[in-house]
Amino acid sequence: MLAIKYPDYGHALWEPSPGGLYDAVEVGDVGFIRDGCFSRLFNVFLPGDHPSHQNFGVPESHQPLRLNAPTFIHRSADGTMDFCSRT
Protein backbone atom coordinates (compact mmCIF):
# COMPACT_ATOMS: atom_id res chain seq x y z
CA MET A 1 0.00 0.00 0.00
CA LEU A 2 2.87 2.38 0.74
CA ALA A 3 4.43 1.72 -2.67
CA ILE A 4 1.16 2.66 -4.37
CA LYS A 5 0.67 5.82 -2.31
CA TYR A 6 4.36 6.92 -2.40
CA PRO A 7 5.89 5.46 -5.59
CA ASP A 8 8.82 7.94 -5.56
CA TYR A 9 10.22 6.48 -2.33
CA GLY A 10 11.38 3.20 -3.83
CA HIS A 11 10.36 -0.39 -3.15
CA ALA A 12 10.23 -2.42 0.03
CA LEU A 13 12.25 -5.63 0.11
CA TRP A 14 10.41 -8.62 1.50
CA GLU A 15 13.72 -10.32 2.21
CA PRO A 16 16.40 -7.67 2.91
CA SER A 17 19.09 -10.21 3.83
CA PRO A 18 21.56 -10.78 0.97
CA GLY A 19 21.75 -14.48 1.88
CA GLY A 20 25.51 -14.51 2.40
CA LEU A 21 26.39 -13.46 -1.16
CA TYR A 22 27.60 -10.03 0.10
CA ASP A 23 27.55 -8.07 3.36
CA ALA A 24 24.78 -5.52 2.75
CA VAL A 25 23.35 -3.31 0.03
CA GLU A 26 25.63 -0.30 -0.43
CA VAL A 27 25.50 2.97 -2.32
CA GLY A 28 26.47 2.23 -5.92
CA ASP A 29 25.12 -1.32 -6.01
CA VAL A 30 23.49 -2.26 -9.31
CA GLY A 31 21.11 -5.18 -9.45
CA PHE A 32 17.49 -6.18 -9.64
CA ILE A 33 14.58 -7.06 -7.38
CA ARG A 34 12.91 -10.43 -7.78
CA ASP A 35 10.41 -11.95 -5.36
CA GLY A 36 11.09 -9.14 -2.87
CA CYS A 37 14.86 -9.78 -2.78
CA PHE A 38 17.56 -7.46 -4.11
CA SER A 39 20.13 -9.32 -6.18
CA ARG A 40 23.36 -7.36 -6.49
CA LEU A 41 25.28 -7.64 -9.75
CA PHE A 42 28.12 -5.17 -9.19
CA ASN A 43 28.97 -1.81 -7.61
CA VAL A 44 29.68 1.21 -9.81
CA PHE A 45 32.23 2.63 -7.34
CA LEU A 46 34.45 -0.47 -7.14
CA PRO A 47 37.09 -1.63 -9.64
CA GLY A 48 36.31 -4.63 -11.83
CA ASP A 49 38.74 -6.90 -9.97
CA HIS A 50 37.21 -6.19 -6.55
CA PRO A 51 36.47 -9.45 -4.68
CA SER A 52 32.78 -8.57 -4.36
CA HIS A 53 32.43 -8.84 -8.14
CA GLN A 54 33.52 -12.48 -8.29
CA ASN A 55 29.93 -13.81 -8.45
CA PHE A 56 28.69 -11.97 -11.53
CA GLY A 57 31.57 -9.85 -12.85
CA VAL A 58 31.13 -6.38 -14.31
CA PRO A 59 30.07 -5.06 -17.72
CA GLU A 60 32.67 -4.88 -20.48
CA SER A 61 34.90 -1.80 -20.24
CA HIS A 62 33.67 -1.09 -16.69
CA GLN A 63 35.39 1.93 -15.17
CA PRO A 64 34.70 2.72 -11.49
CA LEU A 65 32.59 5.83 -11.08
CA ARG A 66 34.51 8.61 -9.34
CA LEU A 67 32.39 11.33 -7.82
CA ASN A 68 33.71 14.79 -7.26
CA ALA A 69 30.95 15.68 -4.86
CA PRO A 70 32.37 17.31 -1.73
CA THR A 71 29.72 19.98 -2.02
CA PHE A 72 26.90 17.44 -2.06
CA ILE A 73 27.89 14.85 0.55
CA HIS A 74 30.04 14.60 3.65
CA ARG A 75 31.40 11.87 5.88
CA SER A 76 29.72 11.07 9.14
CA ALA A 77 30.90 12.80 12.30
CA ASP A 78 32.76 9.72 13.53
CA GLY A 79 34.93 9.56 10.35
CA THR A 80 33.50 6.29 9.05
CA MET A 81 32.70 5.71 5.39
CA ASP A 82 29.01 6.49 5.95
CA PHE A 83 27.83 9.30 3.69
CA CYS A 84 24.78 11.50 3.88
CA SER A 85 23.51 14.57 2.08
CA ARG A 86 24.25 17.98 3.55
CA THR A 87 20.53 18.61 3.86
N, C-alpha and C positions, 0 to 999 in steps of 0.2 A: 504494500500500500504506500509506503514511503517513496519507493522508486517511481510510482505513478504520479504522486503529488509533487515530488521534488526531483525530476529527472536530471537536472544539472548537477546534482551532488554525487553522481556515480552510482555504483551498484554494490549491494551487500553481498558478501561471500558467505554461502552456507557453511563452507568448511574452510576457515581461514588458515589452518595448519598446512604448511607446504609438504607434509608427509615425509620429511627427512631428505628431500631432494636438494634443499637449500635452507639457510637459516631463517630468513623472513623476507617479505616483500620489501624492496628498497626503492628509493627514488631512482628513476632511470630504468627500472625493469620493464621489459617488453614481453608480452605474452598474450594469453587469451583466457577467457572464463568459460568453463564447461561444467555443467552440473553443479554450479555454485562454488567451484574451486578455481583459483587462479593458477594457471600453469605458466611458469616463467620460461622464456626461451633464452634471453640474454639480457645484459644490461648495457645501455648506450654509453655509460661513463667508464666502463672497464675495457682494457685491451683484449683483443681476440684470444690471446693465450692465457687469460686469467683462468684459474682452476674452476671457477663457478660456471664456466662455459663448456665444460667437458661433456655434459649430457647432450646438448643440442647444437653446439657450435654457434657461430655468428654468420651473418650474411657475407657474401663475397665482398671484398674491398671494404670491410668494416673498419672505420676509424673511430676511436673513442671520442665522444662529444666533450669538448672543453668549453665550459661556460666562463665568461668573463662577466660575472654578475655580482661584484661586491656591493653594488648599489641596490641590489634587489634582495639579497639574502645575507644572513650572518650566522656565525657559529653560536651554539648555545653558550650560556654563561659559564658553564663548567669546562669549556674547551673541548668537548667531545665532537664527534663528526656529525652531530645532529644539526640540521639546518631548519630554519623557519623564515617566513617572510618578515620584513621589517614592520609590516602593519598587521 
